[in-house]
Amino acid sequence: MKNYRREFYTGCLLGGAVGDALGWPVEFNDMQEIINKYGPAGIQELEPGEDNLFEITDDTQMTLFTAEGLLRAWATARHTGGVPDFTATVRSSYRCWLKTQGETNSLLPEVFRPGWLLSVEGLHRRRAPGNTCISALCEGTFSENGIIENTSKGCGGVMRAAPAGLLAVSIIDGDSASAARLAFEIGCATAWITHGHPSGYYPAGVLAAVIATIITGSSIEEGINISLNFLDGRVHAKETVDAIKSVLDMWQDQNIMPSPATIESLGGGWVGEEALAIGLYCALVAGDDLAKGVRLAVNHSGDSDSTGSITGNILGALLGEQAIPKEWLRQLELADVITQVGHDLFTNFEGTESWLKKYPPV
């Protein structure tokens, strides 16, 4: 059926990557420091780094490995006829990501038949990865349902959740409500591998559900409302629900103007519900201007690359790849790899030898 298009899949991942790259140079600066360096409007254009490329960070790296893990889980299910174990397979892909970060902890199990991303040289760059992600994957212990036994609610779960929304739509083609629900569940499952607090994994489920909803042709607001229904009655969901409702109130209040101060009223984005709130707000006020949305999302005293990435994911899924400034894509690090992963999420499975080599069943 597929009444959605491949360019919205690539738009989602590339949009997240350009938001990540725009925010990376100012991630650890407060707003006054940003103004002092870039002027009153803050940072507006991507800055070239190593090899004259616009550098991605751990946010985009882990997004790609999330996609790889999800595709491997789905390939396993299609190949064997079983039920996909998204949590276990994504955890395996995250351990491949650990290897790209130079982690050789003796407690790490060997990765069984790694997928293709481990061989991508450009992913072997350490760009300030989150301590929680590293420690959880190196030495964490898990409950029976696969949730890491820690209390972290950092934004490291939500900032990598976009592929869950994309794959859910590919799997449940033509049923947007079911796709959004599957996206929510997969999004939560990918986040609780490293973040055991509900405010660390519910926002990931929400982002995935919002992306699934807009990929199938609905609005961001509709995706938000659907996600609020998914959260209704869930234990310890209040922080996430309150953050989302604050976004809707701000967006609907015509007396509130988008600004760094407005963004900072939602928090710094260092924790899950705040990063989600900033991403949703910036995407809502951006309209059909992706660059406007990500610029707003990174100019604040907080986790600029993660909030830029989340905003870019949403707007890229909504507007498509053509909405991203071409001059940003031209020098974007690993743009070809990111595009290929978007294509693969759109396809979701091929029973060919080359596909099973890229995404080997577990």
C-alpha positions, 0 to 999 in steps of 0.5 A: 500500500505505502501511501507515504514516501521514502523521502520522509524516511530519509528526511527524518534521519537527515533532519535529525542529523543536521539538528545534531550537527548545528547544536554540537558546537554549542552543546555545553555553552549557556545562551550568553556564551552563544550570543557572545560568540555568534551574535544576538541571534545565536548560532544559525549555520552549521560549522565545519569540523574535522575534514571540513564536514558538519559533524554528527555526535553520539545522538545520530550515531546511536540513532543509526545503531537503533535502526540497525538493531530494529532491522536485525530484529525484524529480519530475524522474525521474518527469517525464522517465523518468530516474534521480533525481540527488539530489546535484545537485538537493539542492545546487541547493536548498541554494543557494536556502537560501544566498539566504535567508541573504543570501549573494550570493557572486559565485561562486554560480551562479544557481539554475535555477527555484527551488522554493517555499521560496525565497518563504517569507518566514519562512525568510529568517532567519539563525540561526547557520548552519554555516561549513562549509555556507556555504563549501562551497556558496559556493566548494567544489569537488567530486569526480566523484561529487559529494563536496565536497573538504574534510575536515569532519565537522561535524554539519551533514550529519546534522542535516538528513538526516531527509527522506531516510528519509521519501522513501525509504519513500514511493518504495519502498512496502512493502519496508522493507529496500530503503527503509532501504538507499535512505535510507542512500544518499540520506542520505549523498549529501545530507551529502557536498554540504558535508561530505567526511569519512566521519564527516560523511556516514555519520551522515547515512546512518544517521539516514535509515536509522533513520527509514526503518526506524521509519516502516515499523513497526520499532524504533529498535534495529532501525534501528540494527542495519540501519545497522551492517550498511550500514556494515560493510566501508565505508572510514573508517566506524570512528568512526561504528560505534564511536559507535553501538556505544557508544550501544547499550552505554550503553543496555543498561547498567542502571547508567548513568542518563541525565544531562548527564554521560552525554550528554557522555561521548558528546561535544559533538555538534559533529561528525557521529558524536557528534551522531548518538550523542547523538540515538540515545541520547536517543531510545532512553531516552525511550521513548514520551515525546518531550518527555523525549527532546528535553529530555535531548538539549539539556541538555549542553555542546555543540551543543544545537539539533542534538542536540535536532533529531536526537532529535526527528526520530527520536521524531517518526517513531516516535510521530507528531505527536500525541506533541509537546506541543500548547503547543510546536506552537502557537507554533512558527515556520513550523509550517504550512510544516513540516507541508506539507513532511511531507505532500509527502514522504508523497505523493512526487509528483503530476503536477499543474501545482501540484505541478510549480510547487512542485517544478519538474523540473531 
